[in-house]
Amino acid sequence: MKLLSFDQYFKDSLKDPEFKKLWEKAEPKYQLSRQIIKKRLEKKMSQQELAKKSGTTQAIISKIENSSFNPTINLLERICLGLGSKLTFSIG
């Protein structure tokens, strides 16, 4: 049995219309969480430190980073400020 890389498995999975539909719905939250994690780690900040700078809790930062929480734009702006960034987005 040949083992597939994750990238190949994912690419093959996107051929399934049902999976593709689910991914398209989940991808924005996934991308948001990845960007927050990346920026936080670049700044060498813990979730607790980011939470304090953002006026929220570590639990909320964790949920956002795990894509299990829908943050408001206001909260995202505060998180971006805490990261020394600004919130930008586009509609494609």
C-alpha positions in Angstrom: 0.0 0.0 0.0 1.4 3.3 -1.1 1.3 6.1 1.6 0.1 9.5 0.5 1.5 12.8 1.7 -1.0 14.9 3.5 -0.9 17.4 0.6 -1.8 14.8 -1.9 -4.5 13.3 0.3 -6.0 16.8 0.8 -5.8 17.5 -2.9 -7.6 14.2 -3.7 -10.2 14.9 -1.0 -11.1 18.2 -2.6 -12.3 16.2 -5.6 -15.2 15.1 -3.5 -18.0 17.7 -3.8 -19.2 17.2 -0.2 -15.7 17.5 1.3 -15.0 20.5 -0.9 -18.1 22.3 0.3 -17.3 21.6 3.9 -13.7 22.8 3.4 -14.8 26.0 1.7 -17.0 26.8 4.7 -14.2 26.0 7.2 -11.2 27.5 5.4 -11.7 31.2 6.4 -11.7 30.3 10.1 -8.7 28.0 9.6 -6.7 30.7 7.7 -7.5 33.3 10.4 -6.4 31.0 13.2 -3.1 30.1 11.4 -2.4 33.9 10.8 -2.9 34.7 14.5 -0.8 31.8 15.6 2.0 32.7 13.2 2.1 36.3 14.3 1.9 35.5 18.0 4.8 33.0 17.7 6.8 35.6 15.6 6.3 38.0 18.5 7.3 35.2 21.0 4.1 35.8 22.9 2.1 33.3 24.9 -1.7 33.0 24.5 -1.9 34.6 28.0 0.2 37.6 27.0 -1.8 38.1 23.9 -5.1 37.8 25.8 -3.9 40.5 28.3 -2.9 42.9 25.5 -6.2 42.2 23.7 -8.5 42.6 26.7 -9.8 39.0 26.6 -9.0 35.7 28.2 -6.4 33.0 27.3 -9.3 30.6 26.8 -10.8 32.8 24.1 -7.4 33.1 22.3 -7.1 29.3 22.5 -10.6 28.8 21.0 -9.8 31.3 18.2 -6.6 29.5 17.4 -8.4 26.2 17.4 -11.1 27.6 15.0 -13.8 26.8 17.6 -14.9 30.4 18.3 -16.4 33.1 16.0 -14.7 36.3 17.1 -16.3 39.7 16.5 -14.6 42.2 14.3 -14.0 44.3 17.4 -12.2 41.5 19.1 -10.1 40.8 16.0 -9.1 44.4 15.9 -8.0 44.2 19.6 -6.1 41.0 18.9 -4.3 42.6 16.0 -3.4 45.7 18.1 -2.1 43.3 20.7 0.1 41.7 18.0 1.2 45.1 16.7 -0.7 44.6 13.5 -3.8 45.9 11.9 -6.9 44.0 10.7 -7.3 43.7 6.9 -9.5 41.4 4.9 -10.8 41.1 1.4 -13.9 39.6 -0.2 -13.0 37.4 -3.1 
